[in-house]
Amino acid sequence: CKKQRRALEEKLSQRLGERLEKTEESVLVILSNHDGLSDQKICEIAVLEKKRCTYYLHELKAKKLAEATPCIDENDYMVDSWHITQEGRRYLVSNGLL
């Protein structure tokens, strides 16, 4: 079990390089604390412009650290609900952010 975990951590660190940008890390921490938020809510919490915030969310998704699932918001609009993945949690833990 320890061997598998170590191999997975090595694979993740190789794929991600050293560290994410600070803003990406901040968005990932927000996802770890607030599961299922819309991108608009994440932007508000992170105090980022929507375009920039959406860019970081999609970067995290491409790195398999976050995922989005479609849902209907309170105004009956289709939006993405964002979630941190297990790999995202591992990243935060391995870098002392969680």
C-alpha positions as CSV (number, residue, x, y, z in Angstrom):
1,C,0.0,0.0,0.0
2,K,2.8,2.4,0.9
3,K,4.6,1.5,-2.4
4,Q,1.5,2.2,-4.4
5,R,1.0,5.5,-2.6
6,R,4.6,6.6,-3.1
7,A,4.4,5.6,-6.9
8,L,1.2,7.6,-7.3
9,E,2.7,10.7,-5.5
10,E,5.8,10.5,-7.8
11,K,3.6,10.2,-10.9
12,L,1.6,13.2,-9.8
13,S,4.6,15.3,-9.0
14,Q,6.2,14.5,-12.3
15,R,3.0,15.4,-14.2
16,L,2.5,18.6,-12.3
17,G,6.1,19.7,-12.2
18,E,7.2,21.5,-9.0
19,R,4.2,23.6,-7.9
20,L,1.1,25.2,-9.2
21,E,0.9,29.0,-9.5
22,K,-0.2,30.6,-6.2
23,T,-3.6,31.6,-7.7
24,E,-4.2,28.0,-8.9
25,E,-3.4,26.7,-5.4
26,S,-5.8,29.3,-3.9
27,V,-8.6,28.1,-6.2
28,L,-7.8,24.5,-5.3
29,V,-8.0,25.3,-1.6
30,I,-11.4,27.0,-2.2
31,L,-12.6,23.9,-3.9
32,S,-11.4,21.7,-1.0
33,N,-13.3,23.9,1.5
34,H,-16.5,24.5,-0.6
35,D,-17.5,21.5,-2.7
36,G,-19.9,22.0,-5.6
37,L,-19.6,25.7,-6.1
38,S,-20.4,27.4,-9.4
39,D,-17.5,29.2,-11.2
40,Q,-19.2,32.5,-10.4
41,K,-19.1,31.8,-6.6
42,I,-15.5,30.6,-6.8
43,C,-14.6,33.8,-8.6
44,E,-16.3,35.9,-5.8
45,I,-14.5,34.0,-3.1
46,A,-11.1,34.2,-4.8
47,V,-11.7,37.8,-5.8
48,L,-10.8,37.1,-9.4
49,E,-12.3,38.4,-12.7
50,K,-14.5,35.8,-14.2
51,K,-12.3,35.2,-17.3
52,R,-9.2,34.7,-15.2
53,C,-10.9,32.5,-12.7
54,T,-12.4,30.3,-15.4
55,Y,-9.0,30.0,-16.9
56,Y,-7.6,28.7,-13.6
57,L,-10.5,26.3,-13.1
58,H,-10.0,24.8,-16.6
59,E,-6.2,24.5,-16.0
60,L,-6.9,22.6,-12.8
61,K,-9.4,20.4,-14.7
62,A,-6.8,19.7,-17.4
63,K,-4.4,18.6,-14.7
64,K,-7.1,16.3,-13.2
65,L,-7.0,18.2,-9.9
66,A,-10.6,19.5,-10.3
67,E,-13.7,18.4,-12.2
68,A,-16.9,20.1,-13.2
69,T,-20.4,18.6,-13.4
70,P,-23.3,20.3,-15.0
71,C,-26.2,21.3,-12.8
72,I,-29.2,23.7,-12.6
73,D,-28.7,26.8,-10.5
74,E,-31.4,28.6,-8.4
75,N,-32.4,30.6,-11.5
76,D,-32.9,27.5,-13.6
77,Y,-29.7,28.1,-15.6
78,M,-27.3,25.3,-16.5
79,V,-23.9,25.9,-14.8
80,D,-20.9,23.9,-13.8
81,S,-20.6,22.6,-10.3
82,W,-16.9,22.4,-9.4
83,H,-15.3,19.7,-7.2
84,I,-11.7,18.9,-6.1
85,T,-10.5,15.4,-7.1
86,Q,-8.5,12.9,-5.0
87,E,-5.4,14.0,-6.9
88,G,-6.2,17.6,-6.0
89,R,-6.4,16.7,-2.4
90,R,-3.2,14.8,-2.6
91,Y,-1.5,17.8,-4.1
92,L,-2.7,20.0,-1.3
93,V,-1.7,17.6,1.4
94,S,1.7,16.9,-0.1
95,N,2.4,20.7,-0.3
96,G,1.2,21.4,3.2
97,L,-1.9,23.4,2.0
98,L,-4.5,21.1,3.6
